[in-house]
Amino acid sequence: MSAGLIVFLILAVIAIAAAAAMLLSSNTVYSALFLIMNFIAIAVIYLTLGAPFVALAQITVYAGAIMVLFLFVIMMLGAEKFSEKEPLTWQRPVAILLGLGLIGEGVYALLTRVGTQMLSNTATEAMADPKALGVLLYTKYSLPFEITSILLLVAAVGAVVLTRGGKKEEKQ
């Protein structure tokens, strides 16, 4: 095994462990901090693949700005305790089955693709240069970019609707 593959595997384990810890943590602030750790591990993976602009954007945008907003919302809303009653009993077995399937698929992909061109591909100029990345993003990948922006807008509107849920004010 090459040194690049070993570094990649270590970073992958850190990213997966941080994601699992984020999901399993009962404290919302700790979950946000584990998410930052995950973002940083992913950014270092981008660095090892030769995409420094994407790595720095990952740290700046996600680990910086968005996580500050997440922590601000967590502190403003407080950690609300939800009822322990599980309304849909079928959700947990289906989630466990789907999670095991995803883990199995990841292990299969890792075992069948180790030794191929997984880490030998260096990034093209379009991934390293911000100007070339912007031109590529707004020309060749404009449709996926617009679909992603609409999806993020819908998610933001959904978050606002969920937080305003039962608070109706009566006008007098």
Residue pairs with C-beta under 8 A, 6 or more apart in sequence:
2 119
4 48
4 119
5 114
5 118
5 119
7 48
8 45
8 48
8 118
8 119
11 41
11 44
11 45
11 48
12 41
12 45
14 37
14 41
15 38
15 41
15 42
15 45
18 34
18 35
18 37
18 38
18 41
19 34
19 35
19 38
21 30
21 34
22 31
22 32
22 34
22 35
22 38
23 31
25 31
25 34
27 79
28 74
28 79
29 71
29 74
32 67
32 70
32 71
32 74
35 67
35 70
36 63
36 67
39 58
39 59
39 62
39 63
39 67
40 59
40 63
42 58
43 55
43 56
43 58
43 59
43 63
44 55
46 52
46 54
46 55
46 58
47 55
48 119
49 119
49 121
49 122
49 123
50 122
50 123
50 127
50 128
51 123
51 127
51 128
52 128
53 127
53 128
53 129
53 130
53 133
54 127
54 133
77 163
86 92
125 132
126 132
126 133
126 135
126 136
127 133
137 145
138 145
